[in-house]
Amino acid sequence: MRVNARVFKLDTFSYGRLRYAIAESHIYVAPPWGDPETLLLDSLHHVVRKMLPNFSGVVIPDTLQIGQSFVDYRACTLSTSWDEKNCYVVVLAQSDYLPVGKPILRSFKSGLFTEANWVFGDASGDGLVTSADIIYLINYLFVGGPPPHPPASGDPTYDCNINGADIVYLINYLYVGGPPPLKGCAF
């Protein structure tokens, strides 16, 4: 699994860190825990399974100016004991400036998308790469339509951005015999 994150600096902060948490919910336990007269717990939720790259996170450069962005990529192998369909990623941008507390500047939660869940180049999400995907990307980029879900499905050029090059790539693939869509890494 690969996690992509892009931080846009909107305000002044220093000692910024980007932290990734791989979490899992619906971990069923047997027998249930707790006092039978009050409450029995049969599952655990929001269990952090792994921090990427570790708890310290990744330094957001202090040289980053307001309006600029910072991109980071992390790779992770999911344990076979985890239920992939119940896992998700939480990305936190935090400031480690204060001696007490680490305020979260922004956060984002996303489900996991594996190659089994989506088709490369299938921006519309119908399971096929057709002219509907070209129209979907045109609507997204130029008319304010919804984004591809997952975003990487609308990035057949694998340049980590969804833009006009992806539309041209799909046109070449569908009508001129160009190469097939690539995996994509847009987020």
N, C-alpha and C positions, 0 to 999 in steps of 0.2 A: 504494500500500500504506500502511496506517496501523498503527502499533505502539502498543499501550496497555500501560502498566505501572502497577502499584500497589505501593507500598512501605509495609509495616506496620513501625513502629519497635518492635522487641522489646527492644532494649538501648540503652545510652548510647553514642553516637558523635557526632562532630562533623566538619565539613567533608565531608559526604557528597556523593557524586556518583552519578548514574544514567547509565550508558553503554550504548548500543545498538550492537551489531555485526551487520551483515548479512553472512553468510558463505556460501560455496558449496563443495561437495565434488564429487568425480568430474568434474574438469575434465581431459579427456583431451588428451594432447599427442602429436603425431606429427612427427618420429620420436621414439621413447622416449629419455629422457635417461639419462646415467650410463655407467659402464664396462661394456661388454658381457661382460667376464669375471666380474664380481661381481654387479651389480644394475642392471637397467634399470627406470626409472620411466616408466610410461605414463600416469599421472594424478596430479593434485594434489588434496589434501583440506584442508578447513578454511581456505580462503583468505578473509581478511576483505576484502570488496568495498567496504564503506562503513561509516562510523561516523556515528551520528545524535545530535544535530545535527552534531557534529564530535568530535574526539578528547577535547576538554575535558569533554564530557557536559553534564548538567543538574544544577544545584545542588539538593540535597535541603535544604529549609529547616532551619536549626539550631533553629528554634522548635518543630519537630515534637516532641511529647511521646510517651513510651512508650505504646503502645496506639493512637495515632493513625495515620492513613494519609495518604499523599501520592500523587496520581494525576498521570500525565504522558502526553501523546499526542505522537507524532512521525509525520510523513508522509515517505514516500520513494517515488521513482519508480525501479523496477528497470530496469537497462539491458537493451536487447534482446539484448545479447551474453551475458547470464547465462542459465543454464538454471534457470528458476523452480522446477522440481520438485526440484532439488538444492540449493536455497537454504534457509537457516534464519536465525532471529534468536536472538542471545544477549543477554540483558539482565543487566548487572552493577551491583550496588550496592556502591560502594567508598568508603573513607574516604581522603581526601587529606591527612589530618592529619600523618602521619609524613613527615619530610624524605626518608627513603629507603624505597622500597616503598610500595605502595598496597594494603593488604589488602582482599580481596574479602569483603564481609560476607555476601552472598547472590548467587546467579546462577540464571538460568533459561534453558533452550533450548527453542525451539518451531519447528516447521516453518512454512512459509508457507501460508496458506489464502487463496485467491482466490475471487472470486464463482463461478468455474467449478467449484470443488471442493465447494461446499456450497449447500444450499437454505436461504434465510432462513426461520427458524421451525422447521426440521427438527431438533429436539433429539435425536431418536432416531437420526439418521444413516441412515435408510433411503431417502432421496431424495425423500420426499413429506411434505407437511404434513397430518397426520391426527390423530385422537384419540390415537394412540400417542404423539405428541409431548407432549400434555397429561399423559398418564400418566407419561411419562418424566420430565418436570419435577417432577411431584408426588413421584415416587420419589426424585429427586435432592434436592429441597428438604426433604422431611419424613421420609424413610425411610433416607437415607444411600446412595442409589443412585449410580451413576457420573455424572460431570458430562457435559454435552453436549460433543461434540468436532467442530469447535472450539467453545469456549465461546460465541462470538458467535452461533452457530446457535440457542442457547437464550435469546436476548435480542431477541425480536421487537418490543419496545417501544423499543429503541435508547436505553435510559437507562444503559447500561454496567454494569448489575447483573442478575443472574438472581434473580428473586423472584416472589412471588405475582402481581404485575401482569402478568408474562409469561404466566402460566396464563390469567388472565382475558382477556388480549388474544387468545390463540389460541382460546378458547371463543367470543368475540365474532366472530372471523374465520370460524370453521368453522360456527357454528350460528345466528348472528344477522346475517350479512352485513357484519360490520365490515371495516375496512381490512386489506389484506394485511400479512403480517409485514414489518417493516423489516430493514435490513441487520444490525443488532446490533453492539455494540462491547464486550460483556462479555469479561473475560479472567480 
